[in-house]
Amino acid sequence: MADLGGYDATKVEDSKFEAIPAGEYRVIMTESEKKKTKDGASELLQVKLQILDGPYKNRTVIDRFNLWNKNPEATKIAEQQFKKVCEAVNVLKPADSSQLHGKPMMAKLVVREYNGSDQNEVKGYKACLPGTQQTAKTSATTSAPSGWGKKDETPF
């Protein structure tokens, strides 16, 4: 037990979580973890991405890859998505997901409505341009830039 010294939660303002605007962001993978899916029958790789620069520097986004799913089609899609991460950081045969940590890449973020609030979703990955400090670029466009690895067939 700890004495809270008269702490009053009614006097503390709630922080407002807002989705990061859609756009291209330079990120690194900071964490990765194998987790059970909601149904408990399969596993996925959950990764945490940290934005490296711009007004959203240090904000994080979560992405998930259904690499070990009982549904072969879900696994195939996840493998295609994860391949783009590996290509973006030039680690084509990782023995462990930690080999992908700390390596800059570009992530394409979109904003999706989920349960009444805006949330970010990663729609693609690509390598940072060699020899540059490629920085975040937000946009409202829906066209896919050249070189983007799509997570599905829907244009972004």
PELINZI-V73453 format. One line per field, one symbol per residue. burial: I if it has 24 or more other ideal C-beta (glycine too) atoms within 12 Angstrom, else O. A space follows every 10 residues. Layout:
burial->???
This chain:
burial->OOOOOOOOOO OOOOOOOOOI OIIIIIIIII OIOOOOOOOO OOOIIIIIII IIOOOIOOII IIIIIIIOIO OOOIOOOIOI IIIIIIIIIO OOOOOOIOOI IOIIIIIIII OOOOOOOOOI IIIIIIIIOO OOOIOIIOOO OOOOOOOIII IOOOOI
